[in-house]
Amino acid sequence: MIALFLTIALGYLVGEIKFKGLSLGVGAVLFVALAVGWFAPKSVPAAMVGTLGLALFLYAVGIQYGKEFFRGLTSAEGRKANLLAAIAVILAGAVSLAFVGGTVNLGYALGLFAGAATSTPALQAAIQALGNDDPAVGYSVAYPFGVAGPILFLYLGSLIFKPQIAPAGTGNELLEIDIRNPDILGKPLEEVMRTLPDEVRITAVRIEDRNVHASPELLLSQGNVVLAVGPNKDVLEQTRKLLGETATGRITSDRSDLDYLRVFASKPTVVGMALSDLGQPDGISYSVMQVRRGDTDLILQPNLVIESGDRVGLLTNRKSFEALRKYFGDSIRGTAEFSYISIGIGMALGFLVGAFQIPIPGVGKITIGLAGVLVVALVFGRLRRTGSINWTIPFSANIVLRNFGLTLFLAQVGMLSGPKFAATVTQTGLLFLGLGAITLMVLVLPIMLIGMYVLRMPYDQVAGIVSGACGNPAVLAFSNKLTPTDRPNVAYAMIFPGTTILKILFINIVANVLG
């Protein structure tokens, strides 16, 4: 265990080293682990350490992206993106199989496929299906291409395509509007809201010299001022044209009736509820003006579900501050805690699903192994809550759990594969490097070319699909820097779980047929 954690520490230290702005990140743990395993083969920890680590990683990913994954399966845009990513993954897998022969055995080829796609779950599936650690050798050789290659292609693509991408709004733009349109005078706010852009919410109204909450039945009159919240200035300008004239400061400069309060959502009775289902404690009136998750302001919609750790901005009277803090929890500590009951049930069901044998005509029976944990987590991530059980994990805790699990797996499998890696790379290093680069190109280029030229997708969405198909967080981070919108994050969330399962199924089927 001493060697394991020293390997993790050294790996993260190496992962922070940047070359021309790029770094290996958590992937460096694998390379340090290979070196440690080569120098000290007896220090390898038990295989159970790696299995547990990968299971934690998959469960955290599924819980985080379950909602977006199922949205991708039901929307036309999501199905198109998933199909494009699936084609690229299958092409990359087929090309890796074409390498088999001579010094390249099936294990090495599947490892090249998993490494080019930086898919740790696929690597584990290959090791388990073949019963040896040959895949780890191919994985470790191809992994650097899987990290740096997509970033290079996306950068070159931005230079070639020169995409015109409008910056996204913060999700919390405000505009005060003086009601001047005679067509809406005397109409209830609920009726007027139906004529506005879908992304816009009216959170407060100034009547004479008082600010009041925007109740649906409130009748709008000449001289009223409304406070509109929207994702960007363009939709707010559309709203302004429909309602009247800009009246900056008329509401926000007066906080005697309504003031702004930000709270942490940490109470179990609030977490998992949609904005439209939130109650009013002790009859207190308030309006939700902002929901911030991680580093992102979310667009306010009635069906937006509150998660533990969300920072919720409220508009209410100062006298209600304490009651609303109690209602939402407002505990930083609470945002880092999660239900071990839900994780225990979810992980146990995931291992059970992964153990089921699935008959495939012409192939035989296969099991999806740890992908069962991901499948169950995706379902629970979509459900969010079942009765009194909250399946969600706070965003900050999810990140910690995910990264810790991935780190454990990379360290264990790297230390186990160290001796064989050194011997193989010495004999076939240049060959494997070339094969890894080819596999990566076959994975990335079809997505970019078909997405841009055939499907006419915007470049920021294509960048998100590339990030999801490759699966490496470093690629997603670069996509977010390259494009000032949230499309890369949305596409990544829709694509990553499905392509992970597809890679695992591909490897299991190939191993059953050719292994």
N, C-alpha and C positions, 0 to 999 in steps of 0.2 A: 504493500500500500504506500510505503514511503516513495518508492520509485514511481508509482502511478501519479501521485500528486506533484512530485518534482517534475515529471514529464509535462503535466498540465501547465505548471507555472512557466517552464521554459518555452513551451509551445505558444502560450499567449504572449510572452515577451518577444519571441521571433515574429509572431503574427502582427505586432504593432509596427514593425519595420516597414517603411514605405519606400517604394522605388517608382519615381515619376508619378506619385499620387496613388499608387496601387499597393495593396498589401494582401497577404493570404488570410488574415483574420484567424478565425478558429481553425481553418484548414491547416495552419502551421503545426497544430498539435499532432496531426498525423505524421508529418515529416520528422518532427523531434522524436515521436514515439518509435518510428522505424529505426532511427539511429540508436536509441536506448535499447530497443529489442535486439539489435545487432551486437552491441557491446555487452549487454547483460541479458542473455536469453532466459536465464532462470528467474528473472524479476517479473515475468509476465503474470498479471493478475488473472483470476478465474474468469472464464467466458461469461459467467452470469453477470459480471460487472458491466460488460459491454451490452448485453441483452437488456438489462434494466435501463441503462442510459438511453438506448435507442427507443425503448418503449415510452419513456418519459417525454422524449423529444416529439415523437409521433402524436402522443395524446395531447400535448400542449398545442401543437400545430392544428390538429383537428378541432379542438375546442375553440381556438381563435378564429378559424376561417370557415367553420361549418355553414354559417348563414350565407356567406358569399359563394361558397362552393355550390350549394343547391340553387342559388339564384342564377348561377352560370349555366346550370343544366336546364332551367326553365325559360330563360330569356333567349330570344333569337340571337342577340349579340354574343351572349355567353356560349351558346352552342357552337356558333361559328368559330369563336376563339378556341374553345376546347378541341374542336375537330382539327383546326390548323396545328395546334400543339401536338395532338395525338399523331398526326401524319409525320411530323418531324421526328418525334420520339421513335416511332416504328422504323422510319428510314435509317436513323442513327443506329438502332439495334441491328437492323439487317446488314448494314455496312460492317459493323463490328464482327458479325458472324462470318462475313466474307474473308476476314483475316485469318480464320482458323486454318492451320496447316503449318508444317515445318516446326519452327520454334514457338509458334503461337498456339497454345492449346485452348480449349473452350473456356477454362477458368480465366486465363489471361484476357481473352476477348471480351467476356462479360464484365471483367474488371475495367477494361478500357471504356466500355459503354457506360458503366456506372460512374467512372471518374470524369469522363468528358461531360456528363450530365450532373456532376457533383452531387450524386444521390447516395447518401449514406444508407438509407433503407434498402436501396437496390443492391448495394454492396453486401449488406447483411444477408439479404435473400439469396444472393449468389453463393456466399460462403456456406450457408445452411443447406442449400439445395445440392451443392456439389460435394459437401463434406470435407473440403480442404480450404486452405487460405490462399490459393492461387489468385482468386479475384482481387485480393488486396494489393498484389503486386501491380497488376494492370491499372487498378484504381489510382494508386499513388503516383504512377507515371503520368497518367492523363489528367489528374486533378488540377495541376497548375493551368493547363489549357482551359479547363472548365471554368476557372475563375477569371483569368485574364482575357481569354478569347472572346467571350460575349461582350465584354466591356470594349474591347478594341473594335469589334464589328459595329456595335451601336455608335461608337464615336465616329467611325468612318462613315456610317450611314447618315449621321447628322450632317456631315460635311457634303455628302453626295446629294441627298434628298433636299437639304436645306428646308426642313419643315417649319411652317409658320404656326407656332403654337401660342395661343393667347394665355397669359397667366391666369391661374384660377384664383377665385376670391378666397378670403379667409374662412368663409362659412359663417361669418358673423358681422357682415357689413350692416350699418344702420343708416336710416334716412328718416328725417322728420318731414311730414308733408301736410301742408295746410289744405283742407278740403275746399275745392273751388268748383268742381264739376257739378253742374246743376242736375245732371241725370241721376246722381246717386244720393242727392239730398233727401232725407226722410226714409231712406232704406236701411234695414237692419245690417249690421256689420257682416253677419254670416252670409247674406246674399251678395254683398259687395265683394267679399273674399273669393267667391266663386268666379269672379271676372278677372282676378289678378293672376299673375304667373304662379304655378304650383309651388315653386320654391320659396315664396314670400309668406311671411307671417306678420300679422299686426299684433303687437304685444301690449301697447298702451295707447290711450286716447286722452288728449287734453281738452276738457270742456270748461270754457270760461277761464277760471284761474286755478283749476285743479286737474291733477293727473289721475286717471282712473284706469283700471284694467280693461282690456279689450274683450268685453263679454259679447257673445254671438248676437244677443237680442238688442244690443245698443243701437239706437237710431242716430245716424250721422246727420249733422247740421252744418250750416254755413259757419265758418270760423273754427270748427273743430280741427285739431291737429293730431295726426296719427303717427306712431313710431313703427316703422316697417323694418323687418329684419330679413336679409336675404343673403345668398351665397356670393354675390358679386354686385358691382355697381351697375352693370348693364341691366339686370332684372329689376333693380331698384329704380332705375331711370324709366323703365317701362311702366312700373307702378306709379311713379310720379306723374307721368303723362296721363294716366287713367284717372288720377284722383285730384290733382291740383298743382300747387307750387311748393317749392322747397321752403322749409321754415326752420332753419338750423338753430338749435339751442332752445326752442320753445318748451320742449319737454325735459331734455337732459340737464338743463341749467337749474331746474327746480326739483329738489329732492325731498321736499317737506311731506309729500303724500306717498311717493314711491321712490325707493332707493335700490341700489344694486347690491346683491349679496351672492358670493360664490361659496359653494359647499362641496365637500367630497361625498359622493354617493358610496356609502359603506354599509348601510343597514340592510339586512337580508330581506325585509319586507318591501324595499324599494328596488333593489337590484333584480333585474330580469323583467321589470315592468315597462310597457310602452309609455311614451309621453302622454298619450290620450287617456291612459288608465291611472295616472297618478292622482292620488286623493288630495283632499284639503284638510289638514289636521286642525281640529277645533274650529272649522269653518273659516280658516285663514285663506285669503285670496292671494295668489301669486301668479306670475307668468314666467315661463322658462324662456330665457333669451339666448342661452349658449349652453352647448354640451361639448366639452373638450376631452378627447381621449388620447392619451399619450401626448404627441406633439401636434395633433390635428383637431381643428374645430369642425364638428360634424354639422351637416345641413339639417336644420330642424324640420322633422316630419312627424305627424301624429303616431306613426308606427315605429319610430326610432326607439330602440330598447336601451334602457339604462343599464350599464355594466358597472361592476365594482371598480372603484378607482376613477370613474368619470368625475370631472369637475363641472358642476352644473351652476350656471349663472342664472340668478332669479331676480325678478323685479317685484318688490313688495314693500310694505310699510316697515319702518325700522322697528316698530314694536313687535313685529312678527319674526324678527331675526332668530331669536333663541328657539322658538318653537319649530322653525323650519330646519335649524341645525339638528335638532333632535330627530325630526322626521326623516331626514336624509342620512343621518349618522354622523357626517362630517368628521370622520376619524381617519387620519393618515394611516394609523396602525391597521385599521380595519380594511384598508384598500390593499394591504399586503397579505392578508389572511384568506384562506380558501377552505372549502369543505373537504376534509380527508375522506368523509363518507362517500361523496360523489366520485372522487378520484379512485377510491378503492373499488367501488362498484363498476365504474367505467373501465378501469384497467383489467379487472377480472373478466368482464364480458368480452373485452377486446381479445384477450388471450384465448378465450373459449371459441370465439368466432374464427380466429386465426388457425385453430386446430382442426376445424371442420374440413373434411375431404370433399373437394368439388370435382365431380366427374366431368371430363371434357371429351367428347367423342373424338377418337383417333389419337388422343394424347394420353389418356389415363386419368388418374385422380391426382389432383394437386391441392396443396394448402397454401393459403396466402400468408401464413406466419404472422409476423408482427404488423403486417398491413391490416390485420383484423383490429388492432388497437386504433389505427387511424380511421377505419370505417366507423367504428362505434363512436369515436370522438367527434367525427363529422356530424353524425346524427344528433348526438347530445349538444353539440355546438349550435345546431339548427334549432333544437327544442328550447335551449337556454334554461328552462325550468320545468320540472315535473312535480306538481303539488308543492310540497315544502322543500324539495331537493333542488338546489340551485347548481346547475352543471357548469356554470361559467367560472373562470379563474381570472382574478384581477390582472389587468394588462401588465403591470410591473412584475408581478409574481410569475405570470406566464412566460415572460422573456427570460427570467432567471432560470425557471424550470427547464425551458426548452434548451437554452445554451448549456446548462450544466449536464443535461442528459446527452446532448450531442458530443460534448467534450469527453465524457466518460467513455463513450463508444469509440471515438477516434483514438483515444489514448490506448485502450485495451487492444483493439484490432491492429493498431500500428506496432505495438510492442510484440504482439504475437507473430506478425509477418516480417519483422526486421531481418532475420537471417536469410530467408528465401528472397526477399527483395534485393538485398545486396548482391547475392549470387546471380540473380536473373538480370538485373540492370547492367552488371559488369559484362555480361555476354551479349545482351540484345538492346542496350540502352537507346541507341539512335533509332533503331527500328521501331521500338515501342513509342518513342517520342513522336515520330512521324505518324504512326497509326492513331495515336491519341489526338493529334491535330486534325487529321482527316475526319475522325468521328465527330469532333466538335463542330467542324464546318458543316457537316451534313445535318447536324441538329439545329444550327442557328440560321444558316442562309435560306433554307426553304421558308421559314417563318417570315423573315424580312422581305424576301422577294415576292412571295405569294400574298402576304399581308398588304404590302404597299401597292403592287402592280395589278393583282387580280381582284382582291377583296376591297381595295381602296380604303383601308383602315387608316386612321390618323397615326402619325409616327409615335406619339406617346402611348397609344394602346398597343402597338406592335412591340414597343420596348417592354411593356408589362408582360406580354405573352412570352417574349424571349426570356425574361426574368423568371417567370413561372415554369417554363419548360426546363430551364437550366437549374432552377431551384436554389441557387446560391444567393444569400442575402446581400453579398457585395455587389452583385449584378443589379439587384433591385435598388440598392442605395445609389449606384451610379445613374440608373434610369431616372430616379427622382431628382438628381442634380441636373441631368440633361434636359428634362422636361418640367416646366413649372406648373403641372397639373396633378390631380390625384388619380389619373387614369392608370399609370403604372401600378399603383397599389391595388386598385380595384381588379385589374386584369390578373395580377399575380395571385391574389386571393382566390379568384375563380379557377385559375389554371393549376396552381401548385399541387393541391391535394389529388386531383384527378390524374395528373401526369406521374405523380409518385406511385399511385396504385398501379397505373399502366406499366411503369418500368418494372415493378415487382412481379406483376403477372407475366410480363414478357420473359423475364429471367426464369421464373418457375416453369413456364411452358417449354422454353428452350432446354432447360436442364433435364426435364422429364423426357423430352424427345431425343436429345443428342447426348445427354450426360451418361 
